[in-house]
Amino acid sequence: MGKLKFRIIDDSETLELFVQKVESYTDVRLPKNYVLNGRVVGAFLHEKLVAGYMLVTRPNFRSLMFVPDSIIKSHEFFQKDQFEFMEVNGLWVGPGVKTPRLQFSFWINVMKNVFLCKKNYLLLMCDSRNKTIQKIHELTNPSILYEGSPDLLPGHNTHTSVRIGYTTRWNLILNIPRYVSELKHRERRLSSEFKDRVYGR
């Protein structure tokens, strides 16, 4: 099956491919300046880009752009120093990362990179309709800051409804057993479905 190889993407051609992949899987095109302000990590399988994400470790954070001013003014979380924040954005996983082993490798790499950034708070944002990403976020024991229509500026293109929260880098580590349990459950389910197809159950 092969092994995922991770590397920083910094050449313009592969960065554009990454942006296209994000748009293809999320219907959101990330602004060029935003992408250049982050660190883009690609997962490659047999030299093909099959998944990726970007780490943003300094303001301005895209996820916070969509939180209404009334929430920002009233919630105590937003009184914290934003240089203690980071976000993972532009995350996508292609169909090539289809086995639980490859998925575990991908998510462990994401968590390792987040932890090594040494920021206290990880911002989380997803499309409210994307239950798969919501389930992944819930494994980190998040605190929800806002859910609803994004506070958009003219010309911005994003999800029609967003869910924004945060967790801590320590929560990522403490909840690793939950990730392992979820992947084992998925592996058993896939194995059962395969046997059902083979034996016609």
Backbone as JSON, one array per atom type, in Angstrom:
{
  "sequence": "MGKLKFRIIDDSETLELFVQKVESYTDVRLPKNYVLNGRVVGAFLHEKLVAGYMLVTRPNFRSLMFVPDSIIKSHEFFQKDQFEFMEVNGLWVGPGVKTPRLQFSFWINVMKNVFLCKKNYLLLMCDSRNKTIQKIHELTNPSILYEGSPDLLPGHNTHTSVRIGYTTRWNLILNIPRYVSELKHRERRLSSEFKDRVYGR",
  "N": [[0.82, -1.21, 0.0], [2.03, 1.16, 0.63], [3.63, 4.04, 2.15], [2.86, 7.04, 3.85], [4.46, 10.08, 3.07], [5.66, 13.06, 4.4], [6.0, 16.52, 3.71], [7.12, 19.95, 3.71], [5.45, 22.25, 1.7], [6.58, 24.49, -0.58], [7.04, 25.43, -3.11], [5.8, 27.22, -5.92], [4.18, 25.91, -7.85], [3.28, 23.48, -6.65], [2.05, 24.54, -4.42], [-0.1, 25.86, -5.62], [-1.47, 23.64, -6.57], [-2.17, 22.49, -4.14], [-3.95, 24.49, -3.15], [-5.95, 24.26, -5.07], [-6.83, 21.67, -4.51], [-7.86, 22.0, -1.92], [-10.0, 23.71, -2.53], [-11.48, 22.02, -4.17], [-12.33, 20.03, -2.39], [-13.62, 21.42, -0.37], [-15.04, 23.56, -1.38], [-14.15, 26.13, -0.99], [-11.98, 28.71, -1.76], [-8.82, 29.43, -0.78], [-7.32, 32.55, 0.09], [-4.45, 33.84, -1.61], [-2.45, 35.33, -0.21], [-2.97, 34.58, 2.39], [-2.35, 31.85, 2.36], [0.39, 31.99, 1.82], [1.22, 33.07, 4.17], [1.2, 31.05, 5.96], [2.31, 27.72, 6.97], [2.54, 25.19, 4.79], [1.73, 21.83, 4.67], [2.24, 18.84, 3.01], [0.94, 15.59, 2.29], [2.26, 12.79, 0.86], [1.87, 10.04, -1.32], [3.44, 7.54, -2.91], [4.74, 9.56, -4.34], [2.64, 11.2, -5.04], [0.46, 13.88, -4.32], [-1.73, 13.5, -1.74], [-3.09, 14.37, 0.45], [-3.41, 17.14, 2.75], [-2.57, 20.07, 4.71], [-2.53, 23.27, 6.41], [-0.55, 25.19, 8.63], [-1.12, 27.86, 10.71], [0.35, 30.29, 12.57], [0.29, 32.81, 13.59], [-1.44, 35.95, 14.08], [-3.27, 37.41, 11.28], [-6.08, 35.34, 11.98], [-7.88, 33.17, 9.96], [-10.17, 31.76, 10.73], [-11.24, 33.32, 12.8], [-12.08, 35.55, 11.51], [-14.68, 35.24, 10.76], [-16.3, 35.31, 12.92], [-18.9, 36.96, 14.58], [-18.75, 40.43, 15.6], [-20.05, 40.98, 17.99], [-19.88, 38.63, 19.46], [-17.11, 38.39, 19.75], [-16.59, 40.6, 21.34], [-17.92, 39.97, 23.68], [-17.14, 37.47, 24.65], [-14.95, 35.86, 26.87], [-12.74, 34.44, 25.99], [-11.63, 35.77, 23.82], [-10.18, 37.76, 24.91], [-7.7, 36.89, 25.36], [-4.16, 36.67, 24.57], [-3.5, 36.8, 21.21], [-1.24, 35.75, 20.05], [-0.86, 33.43, 21.31], [-2.44, 31.73, 20.02], [-3.23, 29.39, 17.38], [-3.99, 27.99, 14.15], [-5.27, 25.26, 12.23], [-5.74, 25.0, 8.9], [-7.26, 24.73, 5.61], [-7.43, 21.98, 5.41], [-7.5, 18.82, 3.96], [-8.36, 15.55, 2.86], [-7.64, 13.17, 0.6], [-9.09, 10.49, -1.46], [-7.09, 8.6, -1.67], [-6.02, 8.18, 0.8], [-7.09, 5.88, 2.3], [-7.06, 3.7, 4.04], [-7.32, 2.69, 7.51], [-4.77, 2.66, 8.7], [-3.2, 4.45, 7.15], [-4.71, 6.76, 7.55], [-4.42, 7.1, 10.3], [-1.68, 7.63, 10.4], [-1.64, 10.08, 9.05], [-3.22, 11.79, 10.75], [-1.82, 11.66, 13.15], [0.52, 12.93, 12.37], [-0.46, 15.53, 11.9], [-1.22, 16.23, 14.55], [1.23, 16.06, 15.87], [2.7, 18.11, 14.63], [1.15, 20.33, 15.36], [1.46, 20.28, 18.15], [4.21, 20.73, 18.4], [4.38, 23.33, 17.62], [3.94, 24.79, 19.87], [1.91, 26.45, 20.81], [-0.69, 27.67, 22.92], [-3.43, 27.44, 22.35], [-5.55, 25.89, 20.01], [-7.31, 26.84, 17.26], [-10.44, 25.89, 15.85], [-12.26, 25.28, 12.95], [-15.07, 24.59, 10.92], [-17.31, 23.61, 8.25], [-20.63, 23.74, 9.16], [-22.28, 21.76, 8.23], [-20.68, 19.63, 7.72], [-20.37, 16.73, 8.99], [-18.43, 14.81, 9.37], [-15.93, 16.13, 9.77], [-16.7, 17.56, 12.02], [-17.02, 15.48, 13.84], [-14.39, 14.63, 14.08], [-13.26, 16.92, 15.22], [-14.63, 16.86, 17.65], [-13.38, 14.81, 18.99], [-11.26, 16.03, 20.16], [-12.12, 17.25, 22.41], [-13.39, 19.93, 22.34], [-14.06, 23.48, 22.96], [-16.85, 25.31, 22.1], [-17.09, 28.28, 20.3], [-18.65, 29.72, 18.49], [-21.46, 29.2, 16.39], [-23.04, 29.34, 13.35], [-24.2, 31.62, 10.8], [-21.5, 32.88, 8.85], [-19.68, 35.87, 9.61], [-19.39, 37.89, 7.15], [-17.22, 39.72, 4.93], [-17.61, 41.87, 2.06], [-17.14, 40.08, -0.95], [-15.87, 37.88, 0.13], [-15.65, 34.37, 0.09], [-17.02, 31.59, 1.45], [-18.08, 28.92, 3.67], [-21.64, 28.52, 4.12], [-22.59, 28.23, 6.64], [-20.93, 28.1, 9.71], [-18.89, 26.43, 12.18], [-17.16, 27.25, 14.96], [-14.53, 26.82, 17.17], [-12.33, 25.97, 19.91], [-9.45, 24.17, 21.09], [-6.91, 22.75, 23.21], [-3.34, 22.3, 22.93], [-2.51, 20.31, 24.62], [-4.82, 18.86, 25.06], [-5.01, 17.55, 22.61], [-2.98, 15.62, 22.82], [-3.7, 14.2, 25.15], [-6.03, 13.01, 24.34], [-5.38, 11.07, 22.5], [-5.81, 8.23, 22.88], [-8.57, 8.12, 22.29], [-8.62, 8.71, 19.57], [-7.28, 6.5, 18.55], [-9.03, 4.45, 19.3], [-11.28, 5.16, 17.78], [-10.3, 4.8, 15.16], [-9.71, 2.07, 15.2], [-12.26, 1.08, 15.49], [-13.33, 1.9, 13.06], [-11.72, 0.38, 11.34], [-12.51, -2.23, 11.99], [-15.15, -2.1, 11.13], [-14.87, -1.66, 8.35], [-13.59, -4.03, 7.7], [-15.58, -5.88, 8.29], [-17.55, -5.07, 6.44], [-16.2, -5.7, 4.08], [-16.0, -8.5, 4.27], [-18.69, -9.11, 4.18], [-19.28, -8.43, 1.54], [-17.65, -10.23, 0.14], [-18.5, -12.78, 1.0], [-21.14, -12.61, 0.55], [-23.01, -11.87, 2.5]],
  "CA": [[0.0, 0.0, 0.0], [2.9, 2.32, 0.68], [3.7, 4.82, 3.38], [2.75, 8.48, 3.63], [5.63, 10.91, 3.31], [5.24, 14.44, 4.64], [7.0, 17.56, 3.49], [6.65, 21.32, 3.57], [5.26, 22.67, 0.31], [6.94, 25.91, -0.71], [7.18, 25.85, -4.51], [4.54, 27.83, -6.38], [3.34, 24.96, -8.59], [2.62, 22.55, -5.73], [1.15, 25.35, -3.59], [-1.33, 26.07, -6.39], [-2.16, 22.36, -6.56], [-2.75, 22.38, -2.8], [-5.1, 25.39, -3.09], [-6.99, 23.65, -5.9], [-7.37, 20.52, -3.78], [-8.7, 22.55, -0.85], [-11.24, 24.2, -3.14], [-12.22, 20.88, -4.68], [-12.93, 19.26, -1.29], [-14.38, 22.26, 0.58], [-15.73, 24.65, -2.1], [-13.6, 27.4, -0.53], [-10.64, 28.99, -2.28], [-8.05, 30.2, 0.19], [-6.58, 33.67, -0.5], [-3.03, 33.58, -1.81], [-1.66, 35.91, 0.88], [-3.18, 33.76, 3.59], [-1.58, 30.62, 2.19], [1.81, 32.31, 1.94], [1.5, 33.44, 5.56], [1.22, 29.83, 6.77], [3.23, 26.63, 6.59], [1.72, 24.18, 4.13], [2.28, 20.48, 4.78], [1.62, 17.9, 2.09], [1.14, 14.15, 2.49], [2.48, 12.2, -0.46], [1.87, 8.59, -1.42], [4.04, 7.24, -4.22], [5.06, 10.87, -4.92], [1.42, 11.92, -5.4], [-0.13, 14.63, -3.22], [-3.0, 12.83, -1.44], [-3.73, 15.05, 1.57], [-2.6, 18.28, 3.16], [-3.11, 21.05, 5.67], [-1.62, 24.36, 6.64], [-0.43, 25.67, 10.01], [-1.02, 29.32, 10.81], [0.77, 30.46, 13.96], [0.29, 34.22, 13.99], [-2.61, 36.67, 13.55], [-4.7, 37.28, 11.49], [-6.55, 33.99, 11.78], [-9.04, 33.14, 9.07], [-11.36, 31.28, 11.44], [-11.8, 34.38, 13.64], [-12.65, 36.58, 10.64], [-16.09, 34.97, 10.52], [-17.04, 35.4, 14.18], [-19.5, 38.29, 14.72], [-18.11, 41.33, 16.57], [-20.73, 40.9, 19.29], [-19.32, 37.47, 20.16], [-15.72, 38.71, 20.09], [-16.58, 41.57, 22.44], [-18.54, 39.46, 24.9], [-16.58, 36.18, 25.11], [-13.66, 36.07, 27.55], [-11.64, 33.8, 25.25], [-11.03, 36.71, 22.89], [-9.31, 38.68, 25.64], [-6.37, 36.27, 25.45], [-3.14, 37.09, 23.61], [-3.66, 36.0, 20.0], [0.0, 35.06, 19.71], [-0.95, 32.11, 21.92], [-3.36, 30.96, 19.18], [-2.83, 28.9, 16.05], [-5.07, 27.25, 13.52], [-5.02, 24.36, 11.11], [-6.74, 25.33, 7.89], [-6.99, 24.1, 4.31], [-7.22, 20.54, 5.61], [-8.24, 17.94, 3.06], [-7.84, 14.18, 2.78], [-8.15, 12.56, -0.63], [-9.48, 9.07, -1.39], [-5.9, 7.75, -1.59], [-5.74, 7.89, 2.22], [-8.34, 5.17, 2.55], [-6.98, 2.68, 5.08], [-7.14, 3.24, 8.85], [-3.34, 2.86, 9.0], [-2.78, 5.7, 6.52], [-5.41, 7.84, 8.23], [-3.77, 7.29, 11.6], [-0.4, 8.28, 10.12], [-1.92, 11.47, 8.71], [-3.69, 12.56, 11.9], [-0.71, 11.75, 14.12], [1.43, 13.97, 11.88], [-1.1, 16.81, 12.19], [-1.14, 16.49, 15.99], [2.64, 16.28, 16.22], [3.09, 19.46, 14.19], [0.45, 21.31, 16.2], [2.08, 20.28, 19.48], [5.55, 21.31, 18.32], [4.27, 24.79, 17.44], [4.0, 25.31, 21.24], [0.87, 27.45, 21.07], [-1.59, 27.14, 23.94], [-4.8, 27.22, 21.88], [-5.75, 25.54, 18.61], [-8.62, 27.23, 16.74], [-11.06, 24.87, 15.01], [-13.37, 25.8, 12.15], [-15.54, 23.7, 9.88], [-18.65, 23.77, 7.73], [-21.57, 23.13, 10.11], [-22.93, 20.6, 7.62], [-19.69, 18.57, 7.56], [-20.41, 15.96, 10.23], [-17.19, 14.05, 9.51], [-14.95, 17.0, 10.42], [-17.2, 17.84, 13.37], [-16.72, 14.31, 14.69], [-12.94, 14.68, 14.35], [-13.06, 17.99, 16.19], [-15.18, 16.47, 18.95], [-12.42, 13.93, 19.64], [-10.27, 16.86, 20.86], [-12.79, 17.87, 23.55], [-13.33, 21.37, 22.08], [-15.02, 24.46, 23.47], [-17.44, 25.97, 20.93], [-17.17, 29.73, 20.42], [-19.72, 30.28, 17.66], [-22.0, 28.38, 15.31], [-24.06, 30.07, 12.63], [-23.76, 32.25, 9.55], [-20.24, 33.61, 9.02], [-19.71, 37.33, 9.49], [-18.61, 38.02, 5.92], [-16.96, 40.97, 4.24], [-17.91, 41.74, 0.63], [-16.14, 39.41, -1.77], [-15.38, 36.66, 0.74], [-16.37, 33.16, -0.28], [-16.76, 30.52, 2.41], [-19.25, 28.12, 3.97], [-22.83, 29.3, 4.47], [-22.73, 28.13, 8.09], [-19.65, 27.64, 10.26], [-18.78, 26.09, 13.58], [-15.82, 27.68, 15.36], [-14.23, 26.54, 18.57], [-10.9, 25.84, 20.18], [-8.99, 23.18, 22.04], [-5.53, 23.04, 23.6], [-2.41, 21.31, 22.38], [-2.46, 19.19, 25.56], [-5.99, 18.04, 24.78], [-4.69, 16.69, 21.48], [-2.17, 14.5, 23.29], [-4.44, 13.43, 26.15], [-7.13, 12.3, 23.7], [-4.89, 10.11, 21.5], [-6.53, 6.94, 22.96], [-9.86, 8.22, 21.63], [-8.39, 8.62, 18.13], [-6.93, 5.1, 18.27], [-10.27, 3.67, 19.43], [-12.13, 5.47, 16.64], [-9.72, 4.19, 13.97], [-9.89, 0.62, 15.32], [-13.68, 0.84, 15.21], [-13.49, 2.05, 11.6], [-11.04, -0.76, 10.71], [-13.38, -3.41, 12.17], [-16.33, -1.91, 10.29], [-14.46, -1.89, 6.96], [-13.32, -5.46, 7.56], [-16.88, -6.55, 8.28], [-18.2, -4.77, 5.16], [-15.48, -6.45, 3.05], [-16.41, -9.9, 4.38], [-20.07, -9.2, 3.71], [-19.27, -8.41, 0.07], [-16.99, -11.45, -0.36], [-19.28, -13.97, 1.3], [-22.52, -12.37, 0.19], [-23.89, -11.86, 3.68]],
  "C": [[0.86, 1.26, 0.0], [2.76, 3.07, 1.98], [3.61, 6.3, 3.03], [4.07, 9.16, 3.95], [5.18, 12.36, 3.39], [6.37, 15.41, 4.33], [6.34, 18.93, 3.38], [6.56, 21.67, 2.09], [5.57, 24.15, 0.21], [7.17, 26.35, -2.15], [5.81, 26.25, -5.05], [3.62, 26.84, -7.08], [2.58, 24.03, -7.65], [1.7, 23.29, -4.77], [-0.17, 25.59, -4.31], [-2.15, 24.78, -6.44], [-2.85, 22.14, -5.22], [-4.01, 23.24, -2.69], [-6.26, 24.82, -3.91], [-7.65, 22.46, -5.21], [-8.29, 20.98, -2.65], [-10.05, 22.99, -1.42], [-12.11, 23.05, -3.62], [-12.97, 20.14, -3.57], [-13.8, 20.11, -0.37], [-15.22, 23.34, -0.08], [-15.3, 26.03, -1.63], [-12.21, 27.57, -1.11], [-9.92, 29.91, -1.3], [-7.32, 31.34, -0.5], [-5.08, 33.38, -0.55], [-2.17, 34.11, -0.66], [-1.78, 35.11, 2.17], [-2.36, 32.48, 3.52], [-0.08, 30.89, 2.37], [2.2, 32.68, 3.36], [1.58, 32.22, 6.48], [2.29, 28.86, 6.32], [2.39, 25.49, 6.07], [2.44, 22.84, 4.17], [1.51, 19.56, 3.84], [1.93, 16.47, 2.48], [1.19, 13.51, 1.12], [2.52, 10.68, -0.36], [2.32, 8.23, -2.83], [4.26, 8.53, -5.02], [3.84, 11.67, -5.36], [0.86, 12.6, -4.16], [-1.54, 14.08, -2.94], [-3.74, 13.47, -0.26], [-2.85, 16.24, 1.96], [-3.32, 19.16, 4.17], [-2.1, 22.17, 5.8], [-1.69, 24.81, 8.09], [-0.25, 27.18, 9.98], [-0.77, 29.64, 12.29], [0.84, 31.92, 14.41], [-0.94, 34.91, 13.4], [-2.28, 37.23, 12.16], [-5.18, 35.88, 11.13], [-7.85, 33.99, 10.99], [-10.3, 32.72, 9.83], [-12.03, 32.38, 12.26], [-12.42, 35.5, 12.81], [-14.17, 36.45, 10.54], [-16.94, 34.99, 11.79], [-17.61, 36.82, 14.31], [-18.81, 39.11, 15.82], [-18.75, 41.21, 17.95], [-20.21, 39.74, 20.13], [-17.9, 37.77, 20.63], [-15.66, 39.66, 21.29], [-17.07, 40.99, 23.75], [-17.89, 38.2, 25.47], [-15.18, 36.39, 25.69], [-12.49, 35.45, 26.81], [-10.9, 34.81, 24.38], [-10.21, 37.8, 23.58], [-7.88, 38.13, 25.75], [-5.45, 36.8, 24.36], [-3.22, 36.2, 22.37], [-2.36, 35.33, 19.54], [0.12, 33.73, 20.45], [-1.89, 31.2, 21.13], [-2.62, 30.4, 17.97], [-4.06, 28.24, 15.45], [-4.52, 26.31, 12.46], [-6.12, 24.63, 10.1], [-6.36, 24.64, 6.59], [-6.77, 22.61, 4.42], [-8.11, 19.75, 4.66], [-7.56, 16.57, 3.03], [-8.47, 13.53, 1.56], [-8.45, 11.08, -0.46], [-8.29, 8.12, -1.33], [-5.54, 7.37, -0.16], [-6.96, 7.13, 2.74], [-8.26, 4.12, 3.65], [-6.84, 3.34, 6.45], [-5.68, 3.49, 9.2], [-2.84, 4.17, 8.39], [-3.45, 6.9, 7.19], [-4.79, 8.15, 9.58], [-2.44, 8.01, 11.42], [-0.61, 9.76, 9.83], [-2.27, 12.29, 9.95], [-2.62, 12.68, 12.99], [0.28, 12.83, 13.69], [0.85, 15.36, 12.12], [-0.93, 17.17, 13.66], [0.29, 16.78, 16.44], [3.07, 17.69, 15.83], [2.41, 20.55, 15.01], [1.14, 21.41, 17.55], [3.44, 20.97, 19.45], [5.53, 22.81, 18.05], [4.24, 25.52, 18.79], [3.05, 26.48, 21.49], [-0.14, 26.84, 22.05], [-2.96, 26.73, 23.4], [-4.82, 26.94, 20.38], [-7.17, 25.9, 18.21], [-9.14, 26.17, 15.78], [-12.22, 25.49, 14.25], [-13.77, 24.76, 11.12], [-16.92, 24.14, 9.39], [-19.61, 23.06, 8.69], [-22.24, 21.88, 9.55], [-21.98, 19.41, 7.5], [-19.57, 17.78, 8.87], [-19.13, 15.14, 10.45], [-16.13, 14.88, 10.22], [-15.4, 17.36, 11.84], [-16.87, 16.7, 14.32], [-15.24, 14.27, 15.05], [-12.64, 15.75, 15.38], [-13.51, 17.58, 17.59], [-14.25, 15.52, 19.71], [-11.37, 14.72, 20.43], [-10.85, 17.56, 22.08], [-12.79, 19.4, 23.42], [-14.32, 22.2, 22.88], [-15.53, 25.23, 22.25], [-17.59, 27.46, 21.21], [-18.36, 30.3, 19.67], [-20.16, 29.25, 16.63], [-23.13, 29.14, 14.65], [-23.52, 30.63, 11.34], [-22.46, 33.01, 9.77], [-20.43, 35.11, 8.84], [-18.79, 37.71, 8.33], [-18.41, 39.48, 5.5], [-17.3, 40.79, 2.78], [-16.77, 41.05, -0.12], [-15.58, 38.15, -1.16], [-16.29, 35.5, 0.36], [-16.02, 32.06, 0.71], [-18.05, 29.74, 2.63], [-20.44, 29.02, 4.34], [-23.1, 29.27, 5.97], [-21.45, 27.52, 8.65], [-19.79, 27.28, 11.73], [-17.34, 26.37, 13.99], [-15.64, 27.44, 16.85], [-12.73, 26.51, 18.78], [-10.66, 24.67, 21.12], [-7.56, 23.57, 22.42], [-4.61, 21.97, 23.03], [-2.29, 20.11, 23.32], [-3.67, 18.29, 25.39], [-5.74, 17.09, 23.62], [-3.96, 15.43, 21.94], [-2.98, 13.6, 24.23], [-5.55, 12.59, 25.53], [-6.68, 11.33, 22.61], [-5.58, 8.75, 21.64], [-7.89, 6.97, 22.29], [-9.7, 8.1, 20.11], [-8.11, 7.17, 17.74], [-8.18, 4.23, 18.3], [-11.17, 3.9, 18.23], [-11.61, 4.8, 15.37], [-9.85, 2.67, 14.0], [-11.34, 0.25, 15.02], [-13.93, 0.92, 13.7], [-12.87, 0.85, 10.87], [-11.9, -2.01, 10.82], [-14.6, -3.31, 11.26], [-16.01, -2.18, 8.82], [-14.2, -3.37, 6.71], [-14.61, -6.25, 7.47], [-17.61, -6.32, 6.96], [-17.54, -5.55, 4.02], [-15.91, -7.92, 3.06], [-17.84, -10.09, 3.89], [-20.15, -9.23, 2.2], [-18.72, -9.7, -0.49], [-17.88, -12.66, -0.2], [-20.77, -13.79, 1.05], [-23.48, -12.38, 1.36], [-24.96, -10.78, 3.55]]
}
